[in-house]
Amino acid sequence: MSRRAMSLGRWRGRGLVALCLLAVALLSAACSSGGGGSSEPPAQVSLASPAKKVNPTDEIVVRASGGDLATVTVTNPQGKQVEGVSTEGGAAWHTTEDLGYGTTYTVATDAVNNDGRHTRKKFEVATIDPDDTAYANVVPAPEAVADQGIGVGQPMVFQFTKPVMNKAEVEKHLSVTTTPEQPGAWYWTDDQNVHYRAKDYWKPGTKIHIEADVYGVDLGDGVYGAEDNSVDYTVHDSWVAKADGSTELLTVFHNGEQVKQMPMSLGEPSTPSHEGVHVVSERLDNVVMDSCTYGVCEGDPGYYKETVFKNLRISNDGEFVHAAPWSTGQQGASNVSHGCVNLSNENAQWMFDHFNLGDVVEITNSGGPELPVWDTYGDWSVPWNTWKAGNADQ
């Protein structure tokens, strides 16, 4: 064999080896760049803005990156699931109901990336644990006015079962809607009672919806709102009685028209009736009136204990419109009561039959002080400009 033939043979051998090595390299490159199952990174799951202790009204929000959330379950220690909904095309999820106070929830998640690989992760979320909670009760109680509605003078009242220190913050979570619309404002009569009234008496037929969205709200001093509350009221016909101490007459107006006038007797000079707008807060067929409840007991001058009928309470200070047959001779002539509006049996029955919660008794010329704002419904003694300015920061 010639050298040239031998060289050509060596070259062909080397060339074949080189081609084989090139083919192996290309095959290897093709395998590493394809869309195989291990090329996509796993999905990442996280809680949005996790906090050490969350408010029970806060949403638990779960997010996935590099994939979607297949399942999310949030359970309390008893295994009850919290409702939630998927958002952002499956990349996020959040709770849709409030949590409980002082509870640790387990959040179990399962996310899937584009290659179908699962990432399963668990979290724990704990809620704040208040020192105490308080309810926002409504006055009047809905069942007390379910049949007849409320009168035009009735303030809306939320009565808290614990003192409220953060009044301004709490007020942000209170609302009133009236149909037709009428201007109104909140005013705190003490640390536990906040009242809402209009500038003027409600219009007959007004629909009123009140809400206290106070669950999760810090009332102050470690106390939080126990639950939300809302009530609907309807204002019935306007009933306003005007008691004039100078004439000793009680004049009654129904929807602005005078329908009745009757002789009466207000408080005598030593126990004058409060002046101003009074609102009926209770109807009692009979009441035992005992002067010992305010310190004048048996054996003391001026002591009395009497069962009185057909009573319309108009203040918490013991003022009523009621039957007083013992004073019929003075009714229409002089003021001889202990602060109440005394009527004959017949006239007291008429008032009892026509007046209900929220109806108005306006007392003038009694010689007494103005009804205090804190005395049940002394709301109308506060001038509107003062009332609407509010006192939550005081």
Secondary structure, 3 states (H helix, E strand, C coil): CCHHHHHHHHHHHHHHHHHHHHHHHHHHHHHHCCCCCCCCCCCEEEECCCCCCECCCCCCEEEEECCEEEEEEEECCCCCECCEEEEHHHCEEEECCCCCCCCEEEEEEEEECCCCCEEEEEEEEEECCCCEEECEEEECCHHHCCCCCECCCCCEEEEECCCCCCHHHHHCCEEEEEECCCCEEEEECCCCEEEEEECCCCCCCCEEEEEECCECCEEECCEEECCCEEEEEEECCCEEEEEECCCCEEEEEECCEEEEEEECECECCCCCCCEEEEECCEEEEEEEEEHHHHCCCCCCCCCCEEEEEEEEECCCCCCEEEECHHHCCCCCCCCCECCCEEECHHHHHHHHHHCCCCCEEEEECCCCCECCCCCCCHHHHCCHHHHHHCCCCC
